[in-house]
Amino acid sequence: MGCAPSIHVSENRTLNHSDDEDEDVEVPGPAPRSRLRWSTAPGLVEPQPRDSGASKVSVADVQFGPMRFHQDQLQVLLVFTKEDNQCNGFHRACEKAGFKCTVTKEVQTVLTCFQDKLHDIIIIDHRNPRQMDAEALCRSIRSSKFSEHTVIVGVVRRVDKEEVSIMPFLAAGFTRRYIENPSVMACYNELLQLAFGEVQSQLKLRACNSVFTALEKSQEAIEITSEDHIIQYANPAFETTMGYQAGELIGKELAQVPINEKKGDLLDALNSCVTIDKEWQGVYHTQKKNGDNIQQNVKIIPVIGQGGKIRHYVSIIRVCNGNNKVETTTECVQTDSQTDNQAGKHKDRRKHSMDAKAVSSRASDVSSQRRHSSLARIHSMMIEAPITKVINIINAAQENSPLPVTEALNRVLDILRATELYSPQFNAEDDPHATDLVGGLMSDGLRRFSGNEYVLATKNLPPSSNNMPAPISLHDIPPRIALVMEDEEQWDFDIFELEAATQNRPLIYLGLKTFARFGMCEFLRCSETTLRSWFQIIESNYHSSNPYHNSTHAADVLHATAYFLSRNKIKETLDRNDEVAALIAAAIHDVDHPGRTNSFLCNAGNHLAVLYNDTAVLESHHVALAFQLTLENDKCNIFKQMERSDYRTLRQSIIDMVLATEMTKHFEHVNKFINSINKPLTAQEKEETGRSLEDIKAMLKTSESRALIKRMMIKCADVSNPCRPLEHCIEWAARISEEYFSQTDEEKQLDLPVVMPVFDRNTCSIPKSQISFIDYFITDMFDAWDALFLSPAFVDLPNLMQHLDDNFKYWKGLDEKKLRCLRPPPE
């Protein structure tokens, strides 16, 4: 049957058994030698047919994912140098199970026999090292390219001495060991375990070869990553698309691959989708290895593995080449044109002649084909907004619905097609104070004009101060200021006392201490001197002449933000970049505020309103000016030492948070927070969903959720006045009222529309204005914010919410007494 294989006999034996001659383990009754027939080939034994009626084992129809394949009858090769009870036991077990069995006692014929029949299971006698070096034989089999998926079992002696490691045994290539037991049932059970365990697993692995062959030949770019986003496979189409060499991507993290600057945020957005076992499909831009930008259609599929958790992500990618179809069409047209020319040669041999009609017709065809190609590309694009999907679902539901349902769904569609989905509609008769607040804070101001009335104010806004005081050090703080700031980590910290102690410069003192507590210099890699200079220039651009929007308000918002960041729930959810962005955003969020609302600036035609197109005017100006002041002078450039990608991520986060303080998006931010953060947390606590606490925590850490939390945090910090101790709340109410009174006075003086008529200093009821502000803007927002901290094992915000209740009762009491002032008259 072929040449005998060369077997290396190792002198270093792995499992040390007795060197005595092998003794068979006796089984009651005569040995069933008559069942074996020695074949003509030396050392091979073929089983005689046996009709015993024993139950046969079928391992057919193995399922592997969506694949289903049929397993032929299992083949077993027994390698024993002598026929003994153990050999007979396995042979009879094979008959019982219905497996094909071949027995060989000549070592030289084993490899040839295996390569001829490719057995699924090989059982080798490992009990007699003198007669056969089982480990060398196993290594010889494993060296064959056909043995990759073969199960090899070594039969070892039963010994009473201390157990030894089987690592050398496994290193030789054995799959497992079998401690000698000639009982037919023991051998039969062993074969069953192999058939339904290792053999089926190897069968699935063999199928993987077919799967990977398909992947290798696929024209679609395919990438497989682990749950930790480590690239584990990329097919040639993917490597070619991205410009990499074969195998160059394997083992890399996605973060190590050159990508566009927004892909980090994209990965977090994808996680929020696929971690709940949903596919993600869309289009994004990325970069090839050489830096070229490409647009990709991507479908990402999470693969569930052991424990019901996502173990891999499969990405199927198609590069969007908008010119492909046009180019193909153009080539076809050229081919047709060439064919026409060839046919025409015999009809018209005149040179340099031209059929204008034919050319015009072909040009029209090309144009038409390009239009159809463009339309086809538009319809085939995978970009689809969520609201579009919702509308499509409702449209489909309408088709077979009764008339009342159809009409109701039509009303739903009308609402969904509106632009302000999250902004409530107010009835002007409900509360004039609330209506004025909503109109003044949440509109651009232009709606109050009729016709083409549009006034350009000539009065300049208060200029910013450029007188920068001398730098100070955190270690040189005067004792009085240091004493005031001792309790700056407490919610009831007195910001007004710090304002007095610092002579209206609380931001730089509180800012340096707060930033030091959060290790800002270490993160930004800037010196304390640079940070001091930065705080100086930022604070000098707050207008101390403003009653409310001055550096004291900025310091107050910074204090509230730092307090929220210190809560356990926030610390567990946000990362270092988020913390740094939040503190910087709080410090700069109202820099150069003119003491007037966006509506005033728009109505007055102020240069900032013109610059920012009447949209988020002040918020855009605050963040733009802050970065301009920071970057134009190295002495105060706290971002100078940051990596470019880190800086851009930080900058985007700061911009997003400052823009969130604009009140036109107030209800959108609050409602998104409630629907995306509060409701999943509440459902999990009530065990209404199958999602575990770990799933919820993972959801909170996605970039989308963290963005919602950061926006909500700075919004709450920005208007936290009603949640401060009563005396602080009253002082803030006095200051904001005076600022609004001053705006109303100027609007009347300039003949501008008065955007908040209730804030007339002669008629305004401050308690009513505070009640309306708390009712419409504060209560729901802070209830939602407080709910984030009420989950088990996290600290809540009891002082904050208690102050809110107490202050509301205070204003309510004044209003019930028909008082319009800040305090009741003395007894």
C-alpha positions in Angstrom: 0.0 0.0 0.0 3.0 2.3 -0.5 6.3 3.1 1.2 6.5 2.9 4.9 6.7 6.3 6.5 9.8 7.4 8.3 9.1 7.5 12.0 11.5 9.4 14.4 11.8 7.5 17.6 12.1 9.9 20.5 14.3 8.8 23.5 12.5 11.3 25.7 9.2 9.5 26.5 6.3 11.6 27.7 4.1 9.3 29.8 6.4 6.9 31.7 4.8 3.4 31.9 6.2 0.1 32.8 8.8 -1.2 30.4 7.6 -4.8 30.9 5.8 -6.6 28.2 2.2 -5.5 27.7 -0.4 -7.6 29.5 -4.0 -7.6 28.2 -6.7 -6.6 30.5 -8.9 -9.7 30.6 -12.6 -9.5 29.8 -14.9 -12.3 31.0 -15.5 -14.8 28.2 -13.4 -15.6 25.2 -11.8 -12.8 23.2 -13.8 -12.2 20.0 -10.9 -12.7 17.6 -13.1 -14.3 15.0 -14.6 -10.8 14.3 -11.4 -9.5 12.7 -10.2 -10.6 9.3 -6.6 -9.8 8.5 -6.3 -8.1 5.1 -3.8 -9.1 2.4 -2.0 -5.8 3.0 0.4 -6.2 5.9 -0.8 -5.0 9.2 -4.4 -4.0 8.1 -7.5 -5.6 9.4 -11.0 -5.0 7.9 -14.1 -5.7 10.0 -16.4 -8.5 9.1 -20.0 -7.5 8.4 -22.0 -8.0 11.5 -25.7 -8.0 11.8 -26.3 -7.7 15.5 -29.2 -5.3 15.4 -27.2 -2.8 17.5 -28.3 0.8 17.4 -26.4 2.9 14.9 -25.3 6.5 15.6 -26.0 9.2 13.0 -24.2 12.5 13.1 -25.7 13.7 9.8 -27.2 17.1 9.1 -24.7 19.2 11.1 -25.8 22.9 11.4 -23.1 25.6 11.1 -24.7 29.0 11.2 -27.0 29.2 8.1 -25.1 26.2 6.5 -26.4 22.7 6.8 -24.3 19.8 5.5 -24.4 16.0 5.5 -21.7 14.0 7.3 -20.8 10.7 5.7 -20.3 7.6 7.9 -17.5 8.2 10.3 -14.3 6.3 9.7 -12.1 5.2 12.6 -8.5 3.9 12.4 -7.2 1.7 15.2 -3.4 1.6 15.6 -2.5 -1.3 17.9 0.7 -3.4 17.6 -1.1 -6.5 18.9 -4.7 -7.6 19.0 -5.8 -7.4 22.6 -9.0 -6.7 24.6 -8.6 -2.9 24.3 -8.4 -3.1 20.5 -11.3 -5.5 20.3 -13.3 -3.2 22.7 -13.0 -0.3 20.3 -13.6 -2.4 17.3 -16.9 -3.8 18.7 -17.8 -0.2 19.8 -17.4 1.0 16.2 -19.7 -1.8 15.0 -22.2 -0.9 17.7 -22.1 2.8 16.6 -22.2 1.9 12.9 -18.7 3.5 12.2 -16.4 2.2 9.6 -13.4 0.7 11.3 -9.9 -0.2 10.1 -7.2 -1.8 12.3 -3.5 -1.7 11.6 -0.7 -3.2 13.7 2.2 -2.1 11.4 3.5 1.4 12.1 4.9 1.7 8.6 1.5 1.4 7.0 -0.4 3.9 9.2 0.3 7.1 7.3 -0.4 5.5 3.9 -3.6 4.1 5.2 -4.7 7.4 6.6 -3.9 9.3 3.4 -5.9 6.7 1.5 -9.1 6.9 3.6 -8.8 10.1 5.6 -10.2 8.8 8.8 -12.2 11.1 11.1 -10.8 9.5 14.3 -7.5 7.8 14.9 -6.9 5.8 18.1 -3.3 5.0 18.8 -2.0 2.6 21.5 0.3 4.6 23.7 0.8 2.0 26.3 3.9 0.2 24.9 6.7 2.7 24.2 9.1 -0.2 23.3 6.9 -1.5 20.7 5.6 1.8 19.2 6.6 5.4 19.7 3.0 6.7 19.7 4.1 10.4 20.0 6.4 10.2 17.0 3.7 8.5 15.0 1.2 11.2 16.0 3.6 13.9 14.9 4.1 12.2 11.6 0.4 12.1 11.0 0.0 15.7 12.0 2.7 16.7 9.5 0.4 15.6 6.7 -1.7 18.4 5.2 -4.8 16.1 5.4 -4.8 15.7 9.2 -5.7 19.3 10.2 -9.3 18.3 11.2 -8.6 14.7 12.3 -9.2 13.7 15.9 -6.3 11.6 17.4 -6.8 9.8 20.7 -4.0 8.1 22.7 -4.8 5.1 24.8 -2.7 5.2 28.0 -2.2 2.8 30.9 -4.2 3.1 34.1 -1.6 4.0 36.8 -1.9 4.5 40.5 1.0 6.9 40.9 0.6 10.7 40.9 -1.0 12.2 37.8 1.5 14.0 35.4 0.9 16.8 33.0 -0.6 15.9 29.6 0.9 19.0 28.0 3.7 17.1 26.2 1.0 14.6 25.1 -1.1 17.4 23.6 2.0 19.1 22.1 2.7 15.9 20.1 -0.6 16.4 18.3 -3.0 14.2 20.3 -6.5 15.6 20.7 -7.2 13.8 24.0 -6.2 10.7 25.9 -8.2 7.6 26.8 -7.3 5.7 30.0 -7.4 2.0 29.1 -10.7 0.3 29.7 -11.7 -2.6 27.3 -15.3 -2.4 28.2 -17.3 -2.2 25.0 -19.7 0.3 26.5 -16.8 2.5 27.8 -15.3 2.5 24.3 -18.7 3.1 22.8 -19.3 6.1 25.0 -15.9 7.5 24.2 -16.7 7.3 20.5 -20.1 9.0 21.0 -18.4 11.8 22.8 -15.9 12.2 20.1 -18.5 12.0 17.3 -20.8 14.6 18.8 -18.0 16.7 20.2 -14.6 17.1 18.6 -15.6 15.5 15.2 -18.6 17.8 14.7 -16.4 20.8 15.7 -13.8 19.7 13.2 -16.5 19.3 10.6 -17.5 22.9 11.2 -13.9 24.0 10.9 -13.6 22.2 7.6 -16.7 24.2 6.4 -14.8 27.4 7.4 -12.4 26.7 4.6 -15.3 27.0 2.1 -16.6 30.2 3.8 -13.2 31.9 3.8 -12.6 30.8 0.2 -15.8 32.7 -0.7 -14.7 35.7 1.4 -11.3 35.7 -0.3 -12.8 35.7 -3.8 -15.6 38.2 -3.0 -15.5 41.5 -4.8 -17.0 43.2 -1.8 -14.6 44.5 0.8 -15.2 42.5 4.0 -13.6 43.1 7.5 -14.2 41.1 10.7 -13.3 42.6 14.0 -13.4 41.3 17.6 -15.7 42.7 20.3 -12.8 45.0 21.2 -12.5 46.3 17.6 -9.3 44.3 16.9 -9.2 43.5 13.2 -9.1 39.7 12.9 -9.7 39.3 9.2 -9.7 41.5 6.1 -10.2 40.0 2.6 -8.1 40.9 -0.4 -10.8 43.2 -1.7 -10.7 45.2 1.6 -6.9 45.4 1.6 -6.9 46.5 -2.0 -9.7 49.1 -1.4 -7.8 50.6 1.6 -4.4 50.3 0.1 -2.8 47.8 2.5 -0.5 44.8 1.9 -1.8 41.2 2.5 -2.0 40.6 6.3 -0.9 44.1 7.2 -4.2 44.9 9.0 -4.5 41.7 11.1 -4.2 42.3 14.8 -4.5 46.1 14.6 -7.0 48.1 16.5 -9.4 50.2 14.4 -7.9 53.2 16.2 -4.5 52.4 14.8 -5.7 52.4 11.2 -5.6 55.9 9.5 -9.2 57.1 9.5 -11.0 60.4 9.1 -11.3 62.6 12.2 -14.9 61.8 12.8 -14.7 58.0 12.7 -14.0 57.8 16.4 -17.4 59.3 17.0 -18.9 57.1 14.3 -17.6 54.0 16.1 -19.4 55.1 19.3 -22.5 55.8 17.3 -22.3 52.3 15.7 -21.9 50.7 19.2 -25.1 52.3 20.4 -26.8 50.4 17.6 -25.0 47.1 17.3 -24.7 46.5 21.1 -28.4 45.9 21.1 -28.0 43.3 18.4 -29.1 45.4 15.5 -27.4 45.9 12.1 -26.1 49.3 11.2 -26.2 50.4 7.6 -25.1 53.8 6.2 -22.5 55.8 4.4 -19.4 57.4 5.9 -16.1 58.9 4.6 -12.8 57.4 5.5 -9.2 57.5 4.4 -7.0 55.0 2.5 -3.5 54.2 3.8 -2.1 56.9 1.5 -4.5 59.5 2.9 -7.0 59.6 0.0 -10.5 60.2 1.1 -13.2 57.7 0.0 -16.9 57.3 0.6 -18.1 53.9 1.6 -21.5 52.2 1.8 -21.2 50.1 5.0 -23.3 47.4 6.6 -22.1 46.3 10.1 -23.5 43.1 11.5 -23.0 42.0 15.1 -22.3 38.3 15.5 -23.6 36.7 18.7 -21.3 34.2 20.3 -20.8 32.4 23.6 -22.9 33.7 26.5 -25.3 35.4 24.1 -22.9 38.4 23.8 -21.5 40.0 20.7 -18.2 38.4 19.9 -17.5 39.8 16.4 -18.5 42.5 14.0 -18.7 41.8 10.3 -18.4 44.9 8.0 -19.4 44.6 4.4 -18.2 47.6 2.5 -18.7 49.0 -1.0 -16.8 52.1 -2.1 -19.1 54.7 -3.5 -17.8 55.8 -6.9 -20.4 58.1 -8.3 -18.7 58.1 -11.7 -18.7 54.3 -12.2 -22.0 54.1 -14.0 -21.5 57.2 -16.0 -18.1 55.9 -17.1 -19.6 52.6 -18.1 -22.4 54.3 -20.0 -19.9 56.5 -21.8 -17.8 53.6 -22.8 -20.8 51.8 -24.2 -21.8 54.9 -26.2 -18.3 55.1 -27.6 -18.4 51.5 -28.6 -21.8 52.1 -30.3 -20.4 55.1 -32.0 -17.4 53.1 -33.3 -19.7 50.4 -34.6 -21.8 53.0 -36.4 -18.6 54.5 -38.0 -17.4 51.1 -39.2 -20.8 50.3 -40.8 -20.9 53.7 -42.4 -17.6 53.4 -44.1 -19.1 51.4 -46.9 -22.0 53.8 -47.3 -20.2 57.1 -47.2 -16.5 57.4 -47.9 -16.4 61.2 -47.6 -13.8 62.3 -45.1 -14.4 64.9 -42.5 -18.1 64.8 -42.9 -20.5 64.7 -39.9 -24.1 63.7 -39.4 -25.3 66.4 -37.0 -28.6 64.8 -36.3 -26.9 61.5 -35.3 -24.4 63.3 -33.1 -27.2 65.3 -31.4 -29.2 62.1 -30.9 -26.2 60.3 -29.3 -25.5 63.3 -27.1 -29.1 63.3 -26.0 -28.9 59.6 -25.2 -25.8 60.1 -23.2 -27.4 63.0 -21.2 -30.5 60.9 -20.6 -28.5 57.9 -19.5 -26.5 60.0 -17.1 -29.7 61.5 -15.6 -31.0 58.0 -15.1 -27.7 56.9 -13.7 -27.7 59.7 -11.2 -31.3 59.0 -10.2 -30.4 55.3 -9.8 -27.5 56.2 -7.5 -29.7 58.5 -5.5 -32.3 55.8 -5.0 -29.7 53.2 -4.2 -27.9 55.3 -1.5 -28.2 53.8 2.0 -28.5 57.2 3.8 -31.9 57.3 5.3 -32.9 59.5 8.2 -34.7 57.9 11.1 -37.7 60.1 10.7 -38.0 59.0 7.0 -38.1 55.4 8.2 -40.8 56.2 10.7 -42.9 58.0 8.0 -42.4 55.0 5.7 -43.6 52.6 8.3 -46.7 54.8 9.0 -47.5 55.0 5.3 -47.3 51.2 5.0 -49.6 50.9 8.0 -52.2 53.2 6.4 -52.7 51.0 3.4 -54.9 48.3 5.1 -56.2 50.4 8.0 -59.8 51.5 8.6 -60.7 55.1 7.8 -60.5 56.5 11.4 -57.1 55.0 11.9 -55.9 56.3 8.5 -57.1 59.8 9.4 -55.4 59.7 12.8 -52.2 58.5 11.1 -52.4 61.4 8.7 -52.5 63.8 11.6 -49.4 62.0 13.0 -47.6 62.4 9.7 -48.4 66.2 9.6 -46.9 66.5 13.1 -43.8 64.5 12.2 -43.2 66.5 9.1 -42.9 69.7 11.2 -39.5 71.0 12.0 -39.9 71.7 15.7 -40.7 68.2 16.9 -39.5 68.7 20.4 -40.7 72.3 21.0 -44.1 72.5 22.8 -46.8 74.8 21.5 -47.8 77.5 24.0 -51.2 79.1 24.4 -50.7 82.9 24.9 -53.6 83.0 27.2 -52.1 80.4 29.6 -49.5 82.6 31.3 -48.4 86.0 29.9 -45.1 85.8 31.9 -44.3 82.3 30.5 -45.3 83.5 27.0 -43.0 86.4 27.2 -40.1 84.3 28.6 -40.6 81.7 25.8 -40.9 84.4 23.2 -37.9 86.3 24.4 -35.6 83.4 25.1 -36.7 80.9 22.5 -37.2 82.9 19.3 -35.0 84.9 17.1 -37.0 88.1 17.8 -37.9 88.8 14.2 -41.3 87.2 14.5 -42.6 90.2 16.4 -42.2 92.4 13.4 -45.0 92.8 10.8 -44.3 93.5 7.2 -40.7 94.6 6.4 -40.1 96.4 9.7 -36.4 95.9 10.6 -34.5 98.4 12.7 -30.8 98.8 12.7 -29.6 99.9 16.1 -26.8 102.5 16.1 -26.1 102.3 19.8 -23.0 100.2 20.5 -22.9 97.4 23.0 -20.7 97.7 26.1 -17.1 97.2 25.0 -15.1 94.4 26.5 -12.3 95.3 28.9 -8.7 94.6 27.8 -7.1 95.7 31.1 -5.5 92.4 32.2 -4.6 92.4 35.9 -1.3 90.9 37.0 -1.1 87.1 37.1 -1.7 85.3 40.3 -0.6 81.9 41.5 -2.7 79.2 43.2 -0.2 79.3 46.0 -0.4 83.1 46.4 -4.1 83.4 47.1 -4.8 85.9 49.8 -6.0 84.4 53.1 -9.5 85.9 52.9 -10.1 84.4 49.4 -8.6 81.1 50.4 -11.0 81.0 53.4 -14.0 81.7 51.2 -13.0 78.9 48.8 -12.6 76.2 51.5 -16.0 74.8 50.8 -16.1 75.3 47.0 -16.8 71.6 46.5 -20.2 72.0 48.4 -23.4 72.9 46.5 -24.2 75.7 48.9 -20.9 77.5 48.2 -21.4 81.3 48.4 -20.3 82.7 45.0 -21.3 86.2 46.0 -18.9 86.2 49.0 -16.1 85.2 46.6 -17.2 87.9 44.2 -16.8 90.5 47.0 -13.5 89.1 48.2 -11.9 89.1 44.7 -13.3 92.5 43.7 -15.5 91.1 40.9 -12.8 88.6 39.7 -14.1 85.3 41.1 -13.6 83.3 37.9 -9.8 83.2 37.9 -9.6 82.2 41.5 -12.3 79.6 41.5 -11.2 78.5 38.0 -7.6 77.8 39.0 -8.6 75.8 42.1 -11.2 73.8 40.2 -9.0 73.1 37.3 -6.2 72.0 39.7 -8.6 69.6 41.4 -9.5 68.0 38.1 -5.9 67.8 36.9 -6.5 70.0 33.8 -2.9 71.1 33.3 -1.8 67.5 33.2 -4.4 66.6 30.6 -3.8 69.8 28.5 0.0 69.5 29.1 0.1 73.2 29.8 1.8 75.1 32.6 -0.1 76.8 35.5 1.3 80.1 34.2 -0.4 79.5 30.8 -3.6 78.6 32.6 -3.5 81.7 34.7 -3.0 83.9 31.6 -5.9 82.1 29.9 -8.3 82.8 32.8 -7.1 86.4 32.9 -8.0 87.0 29.3 -11.3 85.1 29.5 -12.4 86.9 32.6 -11.4 90.3 31.3 -13.8 89.7 28.4 -16.8 89.3 30.6 -18.5 92.6 31.2 -18.6 93.6 34.8 -21.2 96.2 34.0 -23.7 93.5 33.3 -25.9 92.8 36.3 -26.2 89.1 35.5 -24.1 87.9 32.6 -20.7 88.7 34.1 -17.8 86.6 35.3 -19.6 85.8 38.6 -22.2 84.0 36.6 -19.5 82.2 34.7 -17.8 81.2 38.0 -21.2 80.0 39.3 -21.8 77.8 36.2 -18.3 76.5 36.5 -18.9 75.6 40.2 -22.2 73.8 39.3 -20.5 71.9 36.5 -17.6 70.8 38.7 -20.1 69.7 41.4 -22.0 67.5 38.8 -18.8 66.1 37.5 -17.9 65.0 41.0 -21.0 62.8 41.3 -20.4 59.1 41.1 -22.8 58.4 38.2 -21.2 61.1 36.1 -17.7 60.0 36.9 -18.5 56.5 35.8 -20.1 57.6 32.6 -17.9 60.5 31.2 -14.3 60.2 30.3 -11.4 62.6 30.8 -12.0 64.4 27.6 -15.6 65.0 28.6 -14.6 66.4 32.0 -12.1 68.8 30.5 -14.5 70.0 27.8 -17.3 70.5 30.3 -15.1 72.7 32.6 -13.7 74.8 29.8 -17.2 75.2 28.2 -18.6 76.4 31.6 -15.9 79.0 32.0 -16.3 80.5 28.5 -20.0 79.9 27.8 -21.0 83.6 28.2 -17.8 85.4 27.4 -18.3 88.9 26.0 -22.1 88.7 26.7 -23.6 92.2 26.0 -26.3 91.9 28.6 -29.0 91.6 25.9 -30.8 88.6 24.5 -30.5 87.1 21.0 -33.9 88.5 20.1 -32.7 92.0 20.9 -29.6 91.6 18.7 -31.6 90.2 15.8 -34.2 93.0 16.0 -31.5 95.6 16.3 -29.6 94.3 13.3 -26.4 94.0 15.5 -23.3 93.0 13.6 -23.2 89.7 15.5 -26.7 88.8 14.4 -25.7 89.6 10.8 -22.5 87.6 11.2 -24.3 84.5 12.5 -27.5 84.8 10.4 -29.8 85.4 13.4 -29.1 81.8 14.6 -27.7 81.1 18.0 -26.0 84.5 17.8 -24.6 84.9 21.3 -23.7 81.2 21.8 -21.8 81.1 18.5 -20.0 84.3 19.4 -19.1 83.2 22.9 -17.4 80.0 21.8 -15.8 81.6 18.7 -14.3 84.5 20.6 -13.1 82.1 23.4 -11.1 80.1 20.9 -9.9 83.2 19.1 -8.6 84.7 22.3 -6.9 81.4 23.2 -5.2 80.7 19.9 -4.0 84.1 19.0 -1.6 84.4 21.9 0.9 81.6 22.9 1.1 82.9 26.4 -2.5 81.8 27.1 -2.9 79.0 24.5 -3.8 76.1 26.8 -4.3 73.8 23.7 -0.8 74.4 22.3 0.7 71.1 23.4 -2.2 68.9 22.5 -2.2 66.4 19.6 -4.2 67.7 16.6 -6.7 64.9 16.7 -7.2 65.2 20.5 -7.6 69.0 20.2 -10.2 68.7 17.5 -12.2 66.2 19.5 -12.0 68.5 22.6 -12.9 71.5 20.5 -16.0 69.9 19.0 -17.2 68.8 22.5 -16.7 72.4 23.9 -18.6 73.9 20.9 -21.4 71.4 21.3 -21.9 72.2 25.0 -21.8 76.0 24.6 -24.3 75.9 21.8 -26.6 73.7 23.9 -27.1 76.7 26.3 -29.1 78.4 23.5 -32.7 78.3 24.6 -34.4 77.7 21.2 -33.3 74.1 21.5 -34.2 73.8 25.2 -37.1 71.4 24.9 -35.3 69.4 22.2 -32.4 68.7 24.5 -34.6 67.9 27.5 -36.9 65.6 25.6 -34.0 63.7 24.0 -32.4 63.3 27.4 -35.6 61.9 28.9 -36.3 59.5 26.0 -32.7 58.3 25.5 -31.4 58.3 29.0 -34.1 58.4 31.7 -36.6 56.0 30.1 -34.1 53.2 29.5 -32.8 53.6 33.1 -36.3 53.5 34.5 -37.3 50.5 32.4 -34.2 48.6 33.5 -34.9 49.3 37.2 -38.4 48.0 36.7 -37.1 45.0 34.8 -39.4 45.9 31.9 -36.6 45.1 29.4 -34.3 42.2 29.0 -31.3 44.5 29.1 -28.9 44.1 32.1 -27.4 46.8 34.2 -24.1 46.3 32.3 -26.0 46.9 29.0 -27.4 50.1 30.3 -24.0 51.3 31.5 -22.6 50.5 28.1 -25.4 52.5 26.5 -24.7 55.5 28.7 -21.0 55.5 27.6 -21.8 55.8 23.9 -20.8 59.1 22.3 -24.4 60.0 21.6 -25.5 59.4 25.2 -22.4 61.2 26.6 -23.2 64.2 24.4 -26.8 64.3 25.7 -25.5 64.1 29.3 -22.9 66.9 28.8 -25.5 69.1 27.1 -28.0 68.5 30.0 -25.2 69.1 32.5 -24.2 72.6 31.3 -27.9 73.6 30.7 -28.7 72.7 34.3 -25.5 74.5 35.5 -26.4 77.6 33.5 -29.9 78.0 35.0 -29.3 76.5 38.4 -30.2 79.7 40.3 -33.6 78.4 41.4 -31.8 75.4 42.9 -29.4 77.4 45.0 -30.0 78.4 48.7 -32.8 81.0 49.0 -30.6 84.0 49.6 -28.5 83.2 46.5 -31.7 82.5 44.5 -33.1 85.9 45.4 -29.9 87.7 44.5 -29.8 86.0 41.1 -33.4 86.8 40.5 -32.7 90.5 41.2 -29.8 90.5 38.8 -31.5 88.9 35.9 -34.6 91.0 36.4 -32.5 94.2 36.3 -30.8 93.1 33.1 -34.1 92.4 31.4 -35.5 95.7 32.7 -32.5 97.5 31.1 -33.2 95.7 27.8 -36.8 96.7 27.8 -35.9 100.3 28.5 -33.5 100.3 25.6 -36.0 98.6 23.3 -38.5 101.4 24.0 -35.8 104.1 23.6 -34.8 102.7 20.2 -38.3 102.0 19.1 -37.6 98.3 18.8 -40.1 95.5 19.5 -40.3 94.7 23.2 -39.7 91.0 23.2 -40.5 90.6 27.0 -43.2 93.2 27.9 -43.7 91.8 31.3 -40.2 92.9 32.2 -41.1 96.5 32.6 -39.5 97.8 35.7 -42.7 99.8 36.6 -45.2 96.9 36.3 -43.2 93.6 36.5 -44.0 91.0 39.2 -40.7 89.3 39.9 -42.3 86.4 41.9 -44.6 85.7 38.9 -41.7 85.7 36.5 -39.7 83.3 38.7 -42.7 81.0 39.1 -43.2 80.9 35.3 -39.6 80.3 34.7 -39.4 77.5 37.2 -42.7 75.9 35.9 -41.8 76.0 32.2 -38.1 75.6 32.1 -36.6 74.4 35.4 -38.9 71.7 37.0 -39.0 69.1 34.2 -35.4 69.6 33.3 -34.1 69.2 36.9 -36.4 66.3 37.5 -34.9 64.5 34.5 -31.4 65.5 35.6 -32.0 64.4 39.2 -33.4 61.0 37.9 -30.0 60.2 36.4 -28.6 60.1 39.9 -31.4 58.1 41.5 -30.3 54.7 40.1 -29.3 52.2 42.7 -25.8 52.6 44.2 -25.4 56.2 43.1 -25.6 59.4 45.1 -28.6 61.7 44.3 -28.9 65.5 44.5 -31.1 66.0 47.6 -29.9 69.6 48.5 -30.4 70.8 45.0 -34.0 69.5 44.7 -34.9 70.6 48.2 -33.8 74.2 47.4 -35.9 74.2 44.3 -39.0 73.2 46.2 -38.3 75.8 49.0 -37.6 78.6 46.5 -40.7 77.8 44.5 -42.8 78.0 47.7 -41.1 81.3 48.6 -42.0 82.9 45.2 -45.5 81.4 45.4 -46.0 82.9 48.8 -45.1 86.4 47.6 -47.4 86.1 44.6 -50.3 84.9 46.8 -49.8 88.1 48.8 -49.9 90.1 45.6 -46.4 91.3 46.1 -44.2 92.2 43.0 -40.9 92.7 44.8 -38.1 90.4 45.8 -38.8 90.3 49.5 -41.8 90.7 51.7 -42.0 94.0 53.6 -40.5 94.0 57.1 -43.0 93.1 59.8 
